């Protein structure tokens, strides 16, 4: 059962390692609604257990803190070109989440997982499904005319 406590922090049952947080998007982007696109990508990730779109620019994400942090999820989405809300309230909430999650991970004796490769680590399943190699749609005789 998902219950909301006073700081906007969601708790799931008695397991303290499961977190549910809300991602807020804003800003210029090719898609008018960034939330559905981000939800599709996050739903395909093995590190995110549940994703739901709660509004045109909001996504609720549930994940295990032992595997990934909120900051890593946000960083991965930014690496992929999504524009997250950067209002004062959102920055305060982001700092609070970061502090709480870092403290909880330190108490669980978990080292940081992500060193600049957040998108690759979180979206590995999405990457594996895609085609690799030459993605040029032109015929080979057009590509090798030199």
C-alpha positions, 0 to 999 in steps of 0.5 A: 500500500502506498501512503504519502507522508508529510514531505511528499515522500512516499513509503511502501509498506515496511520495506524502507528500501522501496521509494516512490517519487514524482518526476516533474518535467518542464521546458522546451522539448520536441514533445509537448508532453514529456511524461508519457515518453519518459514513462515508456523508457522508465517502464522498460528499465530493470531498475524501476519497478513501477511507473505511472503518468500522473499528469501531462508533465508528471510521472510517479516512479517506484524503485528500490533504493538498493539499485538506483537513486532518484538523482541517477534516474533524473540524470539518466533522463537529462542525458536522454534530452528530457527537460526536468522542472528546475523551480525553487521548490523542485530544487529543494525537494531534489536536494532533500531526496538526495540527502535522505537517499544518500543517508539511507544508502550509507546506513545500508552500506551501499556504494554509489553505482553511477559514475556518469553512465546513468542512462546506459545503466538504467536503460540497458534493456532499451538499448539492447532491443535497438538495432546496432551497427550502421543505421544509415537507411540509404542503400550501400551503393549510395553510401560507398560512392567515393 
